[in-house]
Amino acid sequence: MGGTLLKYKLLRITTVPMSISLLLKGQLRFLNQYFDVVAVTSNGDEIHDIIEDEGIKVIQVPMKREISILHDLRSFSRLIRVFKDEKPDIVHANTPKASLLSMIVAWLIGVPIRIYTVTGLRFESEVGFKRKLLILMERITCYFATHINAESLGVKMLLKSEKITRKEAFIIGNGNINGIDEIFWNPKSVSELERINFRRQYNISNVDFCFLFVGRVVKDKGVNELVRAFEYFCRYNENYNLIIVGPFDMNESNIDLDVAEVMQKHPKIFLLGFQKDIRLIMASCDVLVLPSYREGFPNVLLQAGAMGLPIIVTPVNGTEELIDSQNGIIIEKFSIESILHAFRAITNTEYLFDKAYCRNKVTTNYSQAEFYPLLYKFYRSLIND
């Protein structure tokens, strides 16, 4: 692999395009200054955004999140053709299905540098045969990768404790996969008038308290427990609201039917669906709540922190690095009572959480201005080896 760095080709691969357009936003544009960057992902509405925002070539290869043997074989075959045509020097993948397929294909055709970024490990919230199968998939992916990038310290420890790989996982900077754009994610980007008008739109008074959930509206994000806790809390506290932001499909969510009905009918719960820009929503709320069963290092925690929000979160990967007594509350997984306790604590003592501290904790440790050069330095070290 000789010549200038601009001649090195980097394939960045995810299962769905949203993972690039949202979770990796800005990263591929930065790397494209030094490498010939090509994104490989499934088809979707976000493809146009990736081309426009990142300024790179995008190749569409249909892939499914869930196990689907026939579809996976077609994806595998298509990836072989793409890799042979593109002749990459580096293949870097995250998200489970894309990583499994691309690491095997890259090994088969002899790509010298194969990087697997491990984010949330799906087997954490599974039992029985499915858990064993998901662990096997992770072991296979790590086996065919040359380098393992853990998104957080918790992920790194889990890889070791579950004996997923003997390879030493590394963390870039302080963790996460993209850092935070502290200029974009800034409470000053939203005016007080915009915030007031947003609340008026949903008949929320300026003195009401707003809890915020951002993420896929699915069982594994703790939505069942969150909605049940909020419904109970509202019986005795009238001036509270729950705003839920994220895609919701009843056929795929595994949300309990009674919870889905409460979400759709409760006068104090607002389902806003997927939103491309959530800064106004965050600036209009008082606390982020993420009672998830498993994570790698949730980007939404960095976003909320940068917007000055305290956080209620379960002890998922990433929280031990980010959350302390001054910027949030760590609650038990699967526990309605723990969420209720946090609701009571944060609404009675919110003044203890300093918005400036919440923001500073994120911007000091996870700024993209520091993360991107570290990522570039990492790639370059592999090439020089």
C-alpha positions as CSV (number, residue, x, y, z in Angstrom):
1,M,0.0,0.0,0.0
2,G,2.3,2.7,-1.2
3,G,1.8,6.3,-2.3
4,T,0.0,9.1,-0.7
5,L,-2.8,8.6,1.7
6,L,-5.3,10.0,-0.8
7,K,-4.7,6.8,-2.8
8,Y,-5.8,4.6,0.0
9,K,-9.5,3.5,-0.3
10,L,-11.6,3.2,2.9
11,L,-14.9,1.4,2.8
12,R,-17.2,2.4,5.7
13,I,-20.0,0.0,6.1
14,T,-23.3,-0.1,8.1
15,T,-26.4,-2.1,7.9
16,V,-28.8,0.9,7.4
17,P,-28.0,4.4,6.0
18,M,-29.4,6.1,9.1
19,S,-26.3,4.8,11.0
20,I,-24.2,6.9,8.7
21,S,-26.4,10.0,8.3
22,L,-27.0,10.4,12.0
23,L,-24.5,8.4,14.1
24,L,-21.5,9.1,11.9
25,K,-22.5,12.6,10.7
26,G,-19.5,14.6,9.6
27,Q,-17.0,11.8,10.1
28,L,-16.7,10.6,6.5
29,R,-16.4,14.1,5.1
30,F,-13.4,14.7,7.4
31,L,-11.8,11.4,6.5
32,N,-12.4,12.0,2.8
33,Q,-9.7,14.7,3.0
34,Y,-7.1,12.0,3.5
35,F,-8.7,8.8,2.0
36,D,-10.9,7.8,-0.9
37,V,-13.9,7.1,1.3
38,V,-16.9,5.0,0.0
39,A,-19.9,4.3,2.1
40,V,-21.7,0.9,1.8
41,T,-25.1,0.5,3.2
42,S,-28.7,-0.5,2.5
43,N,-31.0,1.6,0.4
44,G,-33.0,4.3,2.2
45,D,-34.2,7.9,2.2
46,E,-31.0,8.9,4.0
47,I,-28.7,8.1,1.0
48,H,-29.2,11.5,-0.5
49,D,-28.3,13.1,2.9
50,I,-25.1,11.1,3.0
51,I,-24.0,12.1,-0.5
52,E,-24.8,15.7,0.2
53,D,-23.5,16.1,3.7
54,E,-20.5,13.9,3.5
55,G,-19.5,14.5,-0.2
56,I,-18.7,10.8,-0.8
57,K,-19.7,7.9,-3.0
58,V,-22.4,5.6,-1.6
59,I,-23.0,2.0,-2.8
60,Q,-26.3,0.4,-1.9
61,V,-26.3,-3.2,-0.7
62,P,-29.6,-4.4,0.8
63,M,-29.0,-5.8,4.3
64,K,-31.4,-6.7,7.1
65,R,-30.9,-6.2,10.8
66,E,-32.5,-9.5,11.7
67,I,-31.3,-13.0,10.7
68,S,-32.6,-13.9,7.3
69,I,-30.5,-16.7,5.7
70,L,-31.6,-16.2,2.0
71,H,-31.5,-12.4,2.2
72,D,-28.1,-12.5,4.0
73,L,-26.6,-14.8,1.3
74,R,-27.7,-12.3,-1.3
75,S,-26.2,-9.5,0.7
76,F,-23.0,-11.5,1.0
77,S,-22.8,-12.2,-2.7
78,R,-23.4,-8.5,-3.5
79,L,-20.6,-7.4,-1.0
80,I,-18.2,-9.7,-2.8
81,R,-18.8,-8.0,-6.1
82,V,-18.6,-4.5,-4.5
83,F,-15.3,-5.3,-2.7
84,K,-13.7,-6.8,-5.8
85,D,-14.7,-3.7,-7.8
86,E,-13.7,-1.1,-5.2
87,K,-10.4,-2.9,-4.1
88,P,-10.4,-1.3,-0.6
89,D,-7.3,-1.0,1.5
90,I,-9.4,-0.6,4.7
91,V,-12.8,-2.0,5.5
92,H,-14.3,-0.5,8.6
93,A,-17.8,-1.7,9.8
94,N,-20.2,-1.2,12.6
95,T,-23.7,-2.5,13.3
96,P,-23.9,-6.3,13.7
97,K,-25.1,-7.6,10.4
98,A,-23.0,-5.3,8.1
99,S,-20.0,-6.1,10.3
100,L,-20.4,-9.9,10.2
101,L,-20.9,-10.0,6.4
102,S,-18.2,-7.4,5.5
103,M,-15.5,-8.8,7.8
104,I,-15.8,-12.3,6.2
105,V,-15.9,-10.9,2.7
106,A,-13.0,-8.6,3.3
107,W,-11.0,-11.6,4.7
108,L,-11.9,-13.7,1.7
109,I,-10.7,-11.2,-0.9
110,G,-7.6,-10.3,1.1
111,V,-8.3,-6.7,2.4
112,P,-5.3,-6.1,4.7
113,I,-7.0,-3.8,7.3
114,R,-10.4,-5.0,8.6
115,I,-11.8,-2.9,11.5
116,Y,-14.9,-3.9,13.5
117,T,-16.3,-1.2,15.8
118,V,-18.3,-2.9,18.5
119,T,-21.2,-0.8,19.7
120,G,-24.2,-2.3,21.6
121,L,-23.9,-6.1,22.0
122,R,-27.3,-7.5,21.2
123,F,-26.9,-10.7,23.1
124,E,-27.0,-8.7,26.4
125,S,-30.8,-8.6,26.4
126,E,-31.4,-12.1,25.0
127,V,-31.6,-15.6,26.6
128,G,-31.4,-19.2,25.4
129,F,-30.6,-20.2,21.9
130,K,-30.8,-16.6,20.4
131,R,-28.2,-15.4,22.9
132,K,-25.9,-18.2,22.0
133,L,-26.4,-17.5,18.3
134,L,-25.7,-13.8,18.7
135,I,-22.5,-14.5,20.7
136,L,-21.4,-16.9,18.0
137,M,-22.0,-14.2,15.4
138,E,-19.9,-11.7,17.4
139,R,-17.1,-14.2,17.8
140,I,-17.0,-14.9,14.0
141,T,-17.0,-11.1,13.2
142,C,-14.1,-10.5,15.6
143,Y,-12.2,-13.5,14.3
144,F,-12.2,-12.2,10.7
145,A,-11.4,-8.6,11.8
146,T,-7.8,-7.5,12.1
147,H,-8.6,-4.8,14.7
148,I,-11.4,-4.5,17.3
149,N,-12.6,-1.0,18.3
150,A,-14.8,-0.9,21.4
151,E,-17.1,2.0,21.7
152,S,-16.8,2.2,25.4
153,L,-15.0,0.7,28.4
154,G,-18.1,-1.3,29.2
155,V,-18.1,-2.9,25.8
156,K,-14.4,-3.7,26.0
157,M,-14.9,-5.4,29.4
158,L,-17.9,-7.3,28.1
159,L,-15.9,-8.6,25.1
160,K,-13.4,-10.0,27.5
161,S,-15.8,-11.4,30.1
162,E,-17.9,-13.2,27.5
163,K,-14.7,-14.4,25.8
164,I,-15.8,-13.0,22.4
165,T,-12.2,-12.5,21.2
166,R,-8.6,-12.9,22.3
167,K,-7.7,-9.7,20.4
168,E,-7.2,-6.7,22.5
169,A,-9.9,-4.2,21.9
170,F,-9.0,-0.5,21.7
171,I,-10.9,2.7,22.4
172,I,-10.5,5.8,20.4
173,G,-10.2,8.9,22.7
174,N,-12.6,8.6,25.6
175,G,-15.0,6.4,23.6
176,N,-18.1,6.8,21.4
177,I,-17.9,6.4,17.7
178,N,-18.2,10.0,16.5
179,G,-17.8,12.4,19.4
180,I,-20.0,15.5,19.6
181,D,-20.2,18.6,17.3
182,E,-20.2,21.1,20.1
183,I,-21.0,24.0,17.8
184,F,-24.1,22.3,16.4
185,W,-25.2,20.8,19.7
186,N,-25.4,24.1,21.7
187,P,-28.4,25.4,23.7
188,K,-27.6,28.8,22.3
189,S,-28.7,27.5,18.8
190,V,-32.3,27.7,20.1
191,S,-34.0,31.0,21.1
192,E,-36.3,31.3,24.1
193,L,-39.1,32.3,21.7
194,E,-38.6,29.1,19.7
195,R,-38.7,27.1,22.9
196,I,-41.9,28.8,24.1
197,N,-43.6,28.4,20.7
198,F,-42.7,24.7,20.7
199,R,-44.3,24.1,24.0
200,R,-47.4,26.1,23.0
201,Q,-47.7,23.8,20.0
202,Y,-48.4,20.9,22.3
203,N,-50.3,23.0,25.0
204,I,-47.4,22.6,27.4
205,S,-47.1,25.6,29.7
206,N,-43.7,27.3,30.3
207,V,-43.7,26.0,33.9
208,D,-44.5,22.4,33.1
209,F,-41.8,19.8,33.5
210,C,-40.9,17.7,30.4
211,F,-39.3,14.3,30.3
212,L,-37.7,13.4,27.0
213,F,-37.0,10.0,25.4
214,V,-35.1,9.8,22.2
215,G,-34.4,6.5,20.3
216,R,-36.1,3.6,18.6
217,V,-39.4,3.0,20.4
218,V,-38.8,-0.6,21.1
219,K,-38.9,-2.9,24.2
220,D,-35.1,-3.0,24.5
221,K,-35.0,0.7,25.0
222,G,-37.0,0.3,28.2
223,V,-40.1,1.9,26.7
224,N,-42.5,-0.4,28.5
225,E,-41.1,0.6,31.9
226,L,-40.8,4.2,31.0
227,V,-44.4,4.6,29.9
228,R,-45.8,2.7,32.9
229,A,-43.8,4.7,35.3
230,F,-44.9,8.0,33.7
231,E,-48.5,7.0,33.7
232,Y,-48.4,6.3,37.4
233,F,-46.4,9.4,38.2
234,C,-49.0,11.6,36.4
235,R,-51.8,10.3,38.5
236,Y,-50.4,12.5,41.4
237,N,-48.5,15.1,39.4
238,E,-50.5,17.0,36.8
239,N,-47.9,19.4,35.3
240,Y,-45.6,16.8,33.8
241,N,-45.2,15.7,30.2
242,L,-43.4,12.9,28.3
243,I,-42.1,13.6,24.8
244,I,-41.1,10.5,22.8
245,V,-38.9,11.1,19.7
246,G,-38.0,8.2,17.4
247,P,-39.4,5.7,14.9
248,F,-42.2,3.6,16.1
249,D,-43.6,0.5,14.3
250,M,-45.9,-1.6,16.3
251,N,-45.1,-4.7,14.2
252,E,-41.4,-4.5,15.1
253,S,-41.2,-2.8,18.5
254,N,-42.2,-5.7,20.8
255,I,-43.9,-3.0,22.9
256,D,-46.7,-4.4,25.1
257,L,-50.1,-3.7,23.7
258,D,-51.4,-1.8,26.7
259,V,-48.3,0.4,26.7
260,A,-48.8,1.2,23.0
261,E,-52.4,2.2,23.8
262,V,-51.3,4.5,26.6
263,M,-48.7,6.2,24.4
264,Q,-51.2,6.9,21.8
265,K,-54.0,8.1,24.1
266,H,-52.5,9.7,27.1
267,P,-53.0,13.5,27.0
268,K,-49.5,14.1,28.5
269,I,-47.5,11.8,26.2
270,F,-46.5,13.2,22.8
271,L,-45.3,10.8,20.1
272,L,-43.3,12.9,17.7
273,G,-41.8,10.1,15.5
274,F,-38.4,10.4,13.9
275,Q,-37.0,14.0,13.8
276,K,-34.0,14.9,11.8
277,D,-33.0,17.8,14.1
278,I,-33.9,17.4,17.8
279,R,-32.1,20.5,19.2
280,L,-35.3,22.5,19.6
281,I,-37.0,19.5,21.3
282,M,-34.1,19.0,23.7
283,A,-33.9,22.7,24.5
284,S,-37.7,22.6,25.3
285,C,-37.4,19.7,27.7
286,D,-35.9,19.4,31.2
287,V,-34.3,15.9,31.4
288,L,-33.5,13.0,29.0
289,V,-34.6,9.6,30.1
290,L,-33.1,6.4,28.6
291,P,-34.0,3.3,30.5
292,S,-32.4,1.0,27.9
293,Y,-31.5,-2.6,28.4
294,R,-28.3,-2.4,26.4
295,E,-26.1,0.2,24.6
296,G,-22.6,0.7,23.3
297,F,-22.2,4.3,24.1
298,P,-25.4,6.2,23.2
299,N,-24.9,9.3,21.0
300,V,-28.1,10.7,22.5
301,L,-26.4,11.0,25.9
302,L,-23.7,13.2,24.4
303,Q,-26.3,15.3,22.5
304,A,-28.5,15.8,25.5
305,G,-25.5,16.7,27.7
306,A,-24.2,19.2,25.1
307,M,-27.6,20.8,25.2
308,G,-27.4,21.2,28.9
309,L,-29.8,18.4,29.9
310,P,-29.3,16.2,33.0
311,I,-29.9,12.5,32.2
312,I,-31.8,9.6,33.8
313,V,-30.2,6.4,32.4
314,T,-29.7,2.7,33.2
315,P,-26.1,1.4,33.8
316,V,-25.6,0.6,30.1
317,N,-22.2,0.8,28.5
318,G,-21.0,4.4,28.4
319,T,-22.7,5.7,31.5
320,E,-19.8,5.0,33.8
321,E,-17.6,7.2,31.7
322,L,-20.1,10.0,31.3
323,I,-22.6,10.2,34.2
324,D,-21.8,11.4,37.7
325,S,-23.8,12.9,40.6
326,Q,-23.7,16.3,39.0
327,N,-25.2,15.5,35.6
328,G,-27.6,12.6,36.0
329,I,-29.1,9.7,37.9
330,I,-28.3,6.1,37.1
331,I,-31.3,3.8,37.7
332,E,-31.8,0.0,37.7
333,K,-32.7,-1.8,34.5
334,F,-36.2,-3.3,34.0
335,S,-37.4,-1.3,37.1
336,I,-40.5,0.9,37.0
337,E,-40.0,1.8,40.7
338,S,-36.4,2.9,39.9
339,I,-37.7,5.2,37.2
340,L,-40.4,6.6,39.5
341,H,-37.8,7.3,42.2
342,A,-35.6,9.2,39.7
343,F,-38.7,11.1,38.5
344,R,-39.4,12.2,42.1
345,A,-35.8,13.0,42.8
346,I,-35.1,15.1,39.7
347,T,-38.3,17.1,39.8
348,N,-37.7,17.9,43.5
349,T,-34.0,18.7,43.2
350,E,-33.5,19.7,39.6
351,Y,-31.6,22.9,40.7
352,L,-28.8,20.6,41.8
353,F,-28.0,19.8,38.2
354,D,-26.1,22.6,36.6
355,K,-26.7,22.9,32.9
356,A,-23.3,24.4,32.3
357,Y,-21.7,21.4,34.0
358,C,-23.8,19.0,32.0
359,R,-22.5,20.6,28.8
360,N,-18.9,21.0,29.9
361,K,-18.7,17.3,30.9
362,V,-19.5,16.4,27.3
363,T,-17.6,19.0,25.3
364,T,-14.4,18.6,27.3
365,N,-14.2,14.9,26.9
366,Y,-16.0,14.1,23.6
367,S,-15.4,16.9,21.2
368,Q,-15.2,16.0,17.5
369,A,-12.4,18.5,17.1
370,E,-10.3,16.0,19.1
371,F,-11.9,12.7,18.2
372,Y,-11.6,13.0,14.4
373,P,-7.8,13.6,14.4
374,L,-7.4,10.7,16.8
375,L,-9.4,8.5,14.4
376,Y,-7.2,9.6,11.4
377,K,-4.0,9.0,13.5
378,F,-5.3,5.5,14.2
379,Y,-5.9,4.7,10.5
380,R,-2.5,6.1,9.6
381,S,-0.8,4.0,12.3
382,L,-2.3,0.8,10.7
383,I,-1.1,1.9,7.2
384,N,2.4,2.6,8.5
385,D,2.6,-0.8,10.1
